[in-house]
Amino acid sequence: MAYELNAGRTAADHRLELLGREHLTVSGVEDVERFDENCIVMATCVGTLVVTGEDLHIGKLSLDGGELHVDGHIDAVNYEEQAVRHSGLLSRLFG
């Protein structure tokens, strides 16, 4: 039997708290896809979140609790758009 710790999370479980431009806390985190000192890409319960800046450090990561703390100079916090799959006749023929 497969067991997922993050199963059943909703948008209500997702929260962002930015203090100044130096400390970011994100809840509802399901996975960290990649990170370096300029960019952190994470999967959340509401989609992919990209944090960009300088000297970014992950201070705390708890996937069991779904929480991530980021320290550094934060320039931007963006959600990536989800790719929409069309199931029409043309996309089935050419996609």
LOMAR-219267 format. One line per field, with one value per residue: x, y, z of N, C-alpha, C in turn. Coordinates in nm, 4 decimals. Atoms other than C-alpha are relative to their C-alpha. Example, Ala and Ser with C-alpha at 12.3 -4.5 7.8 and 13.67 -1.06 7.14 Angstrom:
! residues 2
n.c1: [0.0890; -0.0820] $
n.c2: [-0.1190; -0.1190] $
n.c3: [0.0000; -0.0060] $
ca.c1: [1.2300; 1.3670] $
ca.c2: [-0.4500; -0.1060] $
ca.c3: [0.7800; 0.7140] $
c.c1: [0.0900; -0.0770] $
c.c2: [0.1200; 0.1090] $
c.c3: [0.0000; 0.0730] $
This chain:
! residues 95
n.c1: [0.0852; -0.0782; 0.0389; -0.0548; 0.0137; 0.0572; 0.1269; 0.1168; -0.0195; 0.0823; -0.0514; 0.0040; -0.1226; -0.1113; -0.0135; -0.1274; -0.0243; -0.1243; -0.0380; -0.0936; -0.0357; -0.1089; 0.0454; 0.1233; 0.0495; 0.1010; 0.0608; 0.0622; -0.1065; -0.0003; -0.1319; -0.0902; -0.0455; -0.1396; -0.0330; -0.1360; 0.0040; 0.0784; 0.1341; 0.0547; 0.1223; 0.0656; 0.1369; 0.0900; 0.1319; 0.0747; -0.0778; -0.1434; -0.0368; -0.1393; -0.0518; -0.1284; -0.0669; -0.1445; -0.0430; 0.1135; -0.0343; 0.1126; -0.0315; 0.0714; 0.0864; 0.0728; 0.1000; 0.1070; 0.0891; 0.0258; -0.0440; -0.1320; -0.0462; -0.1043; -0.0660; -0.0803; 0.0641; 0.1040; 0.0409; 0.1307; 0.0691; 0.0911; 0.0600; -0.0025; 0.1286; 0.0089; 0.0244; 0.1356; 0.0047; 0.1251; 0.0326; 0.0760; -0.0376; -0.1275; -0.1111; -0.0212; -0.0634; -0.1309; -0.0684] $
n.c2: [-0.1177; -0.1232; -0.1022; -0.1303; -0.0922; -0.1265; 0.0216; -0.0649; -0.1421; -0.0901; -0.1370; -0.0578; 0.0410; -0.0736; -0.1342; -0.0677; -0.1103; -0.0667; -0.1032; -0.0821; 0.0768; 0.0842; 0.1266; 0.0508; 0.1282; 0.0548; 0.1259; 0.0721; 0.0444; 0.1442; 0.0437; -0.1017; 0.0568; -0.0403; -0.1226; -0.0510; -0.1252; -0.0993; 0.0466; 0.1191; 0.0442; 0.0992; 0.0412; -0.0216; 0.0597; -0.0813; -0.0152; -0.0216; -0.1315; -0.0329; -0.1119; -0.0432; -0.1007; 0.0138; 0.0638; 0.0737; 0.1189; 0.0694; 0.0110; 0.1145; 0.0700; 0.1115; 0.0490; 0.0622; -0.1098; -0.0823; -0.1372; -0.0368; -0.1334; -0.0507; -0.1223; -0.0616; -0.1170; 0.0544; -0.0932; 0.0322; 0.1248; 0.0192; 0.1295; 0.0364; 0.0438; 0.1424; 0.0289; 0.0490; 0.1012; -0.0005; 0.1351; -0.0101; 0.0856; -0.0423; 0.0297; 0.1451; 0.0341; -0.0620; -0.0170] $
n.c3: [0.0000; 0.0095; -0.0965; 0.0315; -0.1125; 0.0409; 0.0673; -0.0555; -0.0311; 0.0791; 0.0093; -0.1342; -0.0682; 0.0591; -0.0566; 0.0192; -0.0922; 0.0375; -0.0954; 0.0744; 0.1193; -0.0490; -0.0578; 0.0598; -0.0492; 0.0899; -0.0437; 0.1108; 0.0907; 0.0208; 0.0457; 0.0538; 0.1265; 0.0163; -0.0712; -0.0104; -0.0741; 0.0733; 0.0377; -0.0646; 0.0671; -0.0856; 0.0284; -0.1134; 0.0202; 0.0965; 0.1217; -0.0109; -0.0509; 0.0294; -0.0787; 0.0534; -0.0794; -0.0164; -0.1254; -0.0571; -0.0782; -0.0620; -0.1418; -0.0559; 0.0953; -0.0602; 0.0937; -0.0784; -0.0379; 0.1172; -0.0260; 0.0489; -0.0384; 0.0891; -0.0422; 0.1044; 0.0601; 0.0870; 0.1045; 0.0568; -0.0328; 0.1127; 0.0270; 0.1410; 0.0528; 0.0300; 0.1415; 0.0240; 0.1056; 0.0751; 0.0453; 0.1235; 0.1116; 0.0589; -0.0899; 0.0020; 0.1271; 0.0167; -0.1269] $
ca.c1: [0.0000; 0.1458; 0.1447; 0.1904; 0.2587; 0.1364; -0.1811; -0.4993; -0.3462; -0.5620; -0.5044; -0.5977; -0.2807; -0.0652; 0.0699; 0.3467; 0.4972; 0.7606; 0.9356; 1.1093; 1.2930; 1.5154; 1.3009; 1.0359; 0.8294; 0.6233; 0.3774; 0.2155; 0.5517; 0.5516; 0.9000; 1.2028; 1.2800; 1.6039; 1.7883; 2.1023; 2.1960; 1.9921; 1.6812; 1.4660; 1.1980; 0.9467; 0.6281; 0.3463; -0.0087; -0.1239; 0.1460; 0.5113; 0.6602; 0.9840; 1.1781; 1.4610; 1.7169; 2.0740; 2.2491; 1.9391; 1.9708; 1.7210; 1.7245; 1.4670; 1.2938; 1.0280; 0.8481; 0.6573; 0.5115; 0.5262; 0.7229; 1.0250; 1.2239; 1.4354; 1.6889; 1.8701; 1.7834; 1.4526; 1.3808; 1.0705; 0.8192; 0.6334; 0.3931; 0.4496; 0.1455; 0.0349; 0.0477; -0.3036; -0.3530; -0.6149; -0.7963; -0.9466; -0.9235; -0.6328; -0.4215; -0.4776; -0.3736; -0.0737; 0.0153] $
ca.c2: [0.0000; 0.3362; 0.6172; 0.9841; 1.2310; 1.5261; 1.3722; 1.5691; 1.9158; 2.2021; 2.5665; 2.6505; 2.4669; 2.7023; 3.0213; 3.2702; 3.5008; 3.7505; 3.9591; 4.2504; 4.1026; 3.8838; 3.6023; 3.3935; 3.1137; 2.8920; 2.6263; 2.3646; 2.2664; 1.9183; 1.9050; 2.1213; 2.0615; 2.2617; 2.5357; 2.7464; 3.0859; 3.2707; 3.0552; 2.8068; 2.6083; 2.4173; 2.2221; 2.3365; 2.2169; 2.5006; 2.4744; 2.5452; 2.8379; 3.0081; 3.2326; 3.4401; 3.6625; 3.6721; 3.4677; 3.2493; 2.9807; 2.7191; 2.7550; 2.4873; 2.2297; 1.9994; 1.8019; 1.6124; 1.9430; 2.1032; 2.4069; 2.5834; 2.8818; 3.0906; 3.3552; 3.5980; 3.8949; 3.8020; 3.9743; 3.7887; 3.5197; 3.3805; 3.0979; 2.9167; 2.8604; 2.5008; 2.3593; 2.3036; 1.9854; 2.0063; 1.6890; 1.8084; 1.6276; 1.8381; 1.7958; 1.4197; 1.4098; 1.6444; 1.6429] $
ca.c3: [0.0000; -0.1046; 0.1487; 0.0625; 0.3419; 0.1373; -0.0018; 0.0467; 0.0861; -0.0346; -0.1251; 0.2350; 0.3429; 0.1334; 0.2889; 0.2091; 0.4678; 0.3520; 0.6158; 0.4484; 0.1537; 0.3674; 0.5142; 0.3380; 0.4909; 0.2600; 0.3749; 0.1533; 0.0011; -0.1490; -0.3054; -0.3836; -0.7499; -0.7684; -0.5866; -0.5887; -0.4435; -0.7103; -0.7588; -0.5677; -0.7528; -0.5431; -0.5982; -0.3714; -0.3275; -0.5594; -0.8274; -0.8948; -0.7023; -0.8126; -0.5736; -0.7229; -0.5553; -0.4292; -0.1605; -0.1111; 0.1541; 0.2645; 0.6410; 0.7184; 0.5036; 0.6420; 0.3729; 0.6409; 0.7615; 0.4171; 0.5352; 0.3875; 0.5211; 0.2830; 0.3873; 0.1560; -0.0657; -0.2328; -0.5651; -0.6833; -0.5907; -0.8936; -0.9657; -1.2952; -1.5099; -1.5421; -1.8940; -2.0237; -2.2205; -2.4908; -2.5786; -2.9062; -3.2359; -3.3725; -3.0614; -3.0729; -3.4380; -3.4139; -3.0434] $
c.c1: [0.0892; -0.0551; 0.0679; -0.0258; -0.0752; -0.1358; -0.1113; 0.0201; -0.0845; 0.0648; -0.0012; 0.1244; 0.1222; 0.0012; 0.1395; 0.0106; 0.1375; 0.0241; 0.1113; 0.0240; 0.1070; -0.0442; -0.1351; -0.0325; -0.1129; -0.0534; -0.0736; 0.1018; -0.0014; 0.1370; 0.0813; 0.0632; 0.1440; 0.0237; 0.1478; -0.0101; -0.0804; -0.1439; -0.0367; -0.1322; -0.0599; -0.1405; -0.0805; -0.1351; -0.0858; 0.0782; 0.1470; 0.0283; 0.1485; 0.0370; 0.1361; 0.0569; 0.1494; 0.0298; -0.1142; 0.0497; -0.1290; 0.0387; -0.0643; -0.0884; -0.0615; -0.1076; -0.1132; -0.1035; -0.0320; 0.0463; 0.1440; 0.0303; 0.1152; 0.0540; 0.0855; -0.0700; -0.0974; -0.0448; -0.1421; -0.0499; -0.1071; -0.0547; 0.0086; -0.1380; 0.0057; -0.0297; -0.1384; 0.0047; -0.1368; -0.0254; -0.0862; 0.0561; 0.1369; 0.1168; 0.0259; 0.0700; 0.1441; 0.0793; 0.0599] $
c.c2: [0.1233; 0.1024; 0.1301; 0.0930; 0.1260; -0.0134; 0.0755; 0.1456; 0.0836; 0.1372; 0.0676; -0.0363; 0.0774; 0.1431; 0.0508; 0.1108; 0.0578; 0.1128; 0.0828; -0.0654; -0.1009; -0.1384; -0.0375; -0.1348; -0.0437; -0.1283; -0.0616; -0.0472; -0.1525; -0.0533; 0.1221; -0.0610; 0.0360; 0.1286; 0.0321; 0.1366; 0.1090; -0.0409; -0.1261; -0.0313; -0.1109; -0.0306; 0.0220; -0.0617; 0.0816; 0.0252; 0.0254; 0.1444; 0.0208; 0.1244; 0.0362; 0.1104; -0.0224; -0.0592; -0.0734; -0.1263; -0.0603; -0.0246; -0.1211; -0.0574; -0.1184; -0.0440; -0.0711; 0.1047; 0.0925; 0.1435; 0.0212; 0.1422; 0.0378; 0.1297; 0.0494; 0.1250; -0.0493; 0.1076; -0.0258; -0.1341; -0.0161; -0.1416; -0.0249; -0.0471; -0.1494; -0.0176; -0.0614; -0.0981; 0.0033; -0.1403; 0.0030; -0.0892; 0.0383; -0.0317; -0.1505; -0.0432; 0.0489; 0.0106; -0.1230] $
c.c3: [0.0000; 0.0980; -0.0374; 0.1172; -0.0379; -0.0684; 0.0712; 0.0389; -0.0932; -0.0040; 0.1364; 0.0800; -0.0495; 0.0544; -0.0304; 0.1032; -0.0325; 0.0988; -0.0623; -0.1340; 0.0358; 0.0473; -0.0608; 0.0622; -0.0916; 0.0614; -0.1182; -0.1022; -0.0071; -0.0410; -0.0414; -0.1241; -0.0307; 0.0778; -0.0162; 0.0677; -0.0691; -0.0285; 0.0781; -0.0689; 0.0840; -0.0499; 0.1261; -0.0322; -0.0963; -0.1279; 0.0282; 0.0396; -0.0237; 0.0807; -0.0582; 0.0876; 0.0017; 0.1368; 0.0697; 0.0690; 0.0546; 0.1451; 0.0641; -0.1092; 0.0707; -0.0981; 0.0721; 0.0403; -0.1148; 0.0151; -0.0440; 0.0439; -0.0915; 0.0584; -0.1154; -0.0501; -0.1058; -0.0979; -0.0483; 0.0505; -0.1066; -0.0046; -0.1497; -0.0404; -0.0292; -0.1482; -0.0145; -0.1152; -0.0644; -0.0521; -0.1255; -0.1085; -0.0570; 0.0918; 0.0080; -0.1289; -0.0080; 0.1290; 0.0445] $
